[in-house]
Amino acid sequence: MRVLAALPLAAIGAWTAVCAVALYSDAPWLALGVAAPAAATYALPGGWPRFGFIAGSLAILAIALLGRPEGDWVIAADWHGYTLLGAGLVFLTYAVGTVPRRARKPGNRPSPT
């Protein structure tokens, strides 16, 4: 069931990243563009829902890093752009680091060697 929740959350994460990329050049909008995904990432349960949101967000950031056909870049190489990209990496690290561990079955323990 949680896997199904990841799909709409990926769309929401992608839309959040589109808004962040479009408005990141002003410091107040950059703060909102980092704080909103941070709050959503923290609020979502670990596992597929959180990964869905982060995957949608990072997909848009990856597309923005590819550049445009005329040679321009969507994300500038200044502190605003680096902050936006760094926040995406922090969110990915948080999503990976907070994956719930699967419980082992009682009879499935490895034997000591």
C-alpha positions in Angstrom: 0.0 0.0 0.0 2.9 2.4 0.7 4.3 1.8 -2.7 1.1 3.2 -4.2 1.4 6.2 -2.0 4.8 6.9 -3.5 3.4 7.7 -7.0 1.4 10.8 -6.0 4.1 11.9 -3.6 6.6 11.7 -6.5 4.4 14.1 -8.4 4.1 16.4 -5.4 7.9 16.3 -4.9 8.4 17.1 -8.6 6.1 20.1 -8.4 7.8 21.3 -5.3 11.1 21.1 -7.0 9.8 22.9 -10.1 8.7 25.8 -7.9 12.0 25.8 -6.0 14.0 25.9 -9.2 11.9 28.6 -10.7 12.2 30.9 -7.7 15.6 30.0 -6.0 17.4 33.2 -7.2 15.9 35.4 -4.4 17.0 34.5 -0.9 13.5 34.5 0.7 12.2 32.2 -2.0 15.3 30.0 -1.7 14.6 29.7 2.0 11.0 28.6 1.3 12.2 26.3 -1.5 14.5 24.5 0.9 12.2 24.6 4.0 9.1 23.3 2.3 10.7 20.0 1.1 12.6 19.7 4.4 9.3 19.8 6.3 7.6 17.4 3.9 10.5 15.0 4.0 10.6 15.1 7.8 6.8 14.6 8.1 6.5 11.7 5.7 6.9 8.2 7.1 10.2 6.4 6.2 10.3 4.0 3.3 8.4 4.3 0.0 6.4 7.5 0.7 9.5 9.5 1.6 11.5 8.0 -1.3 8.7 8.8 -3.7 8.7 12.5 -2.6 12.5 12.7 -2.8 12.7 10.9 -6.1 10.3 13.3 -7.7 12.2 16.2 -6.4 15.6 15.0 -7.4 14.4 14.0 -10.8 13.5 17.7 -11.5 16.9 18.8 -10.1 18.7 16.3 -12.3 16.7 17.6 -15.4 17.6 21.1 -14.4 21.3 20.2 -14.3 21.3 18.9 -17.8 21.3 22.4 -19.3 19.3 23.9 -22.1 19.8 23.4 -25.9 21.2 26.9 -26.4 24.0 26.2 -23.8 22.5 27.9 -20.8 22.0 26.4 -17.4 18.8 26.5 -15.4 20.6 26.5 -12.0 23.3 29.1 -11.7 26.8 28.4 -10.3 26.3 30.7 -7.3 25.6 30.2 -3.6 21.8 30.1 -4.3 22.2 27.2 -6.8 24.7 25.3 -4.6 22.4 25.7 -1.7 19.5 24.2 -3.6 21.6 21.3 -4.9 23.1 20.7 -1.5 19.7 20.6 0.1 18.6 18.0 -2.4 21.6 15.8 -1.4 20.8 16.3 2.3 17.2 15.2 1.7 18.4 12.1 -0.2 20.8 11.2 2.6 18.1 11.7 5.2 15.7 9.5 3.2 18.3 6.7 2.9 19.4 7.0 6.5 15.9 6.7 7.9 14.7 3.6 6.0 13.0 1.3 8.5 14.9 -1.9 9.0 13.1 -5.2 8.3 12.6 -7.4 11.3 14.3 -10.8 11.0 12.4 -13.9 11.6 13.3 -15.7 14.8 14.5 -18.9 13.0 16.5 -17.0 10.4 19.5 -16.1 12.4 22.9 -16.6 11.0 25.0 -19.2 12.7 28.1 -18.0 14.5 31.3 -19.1 12.9 
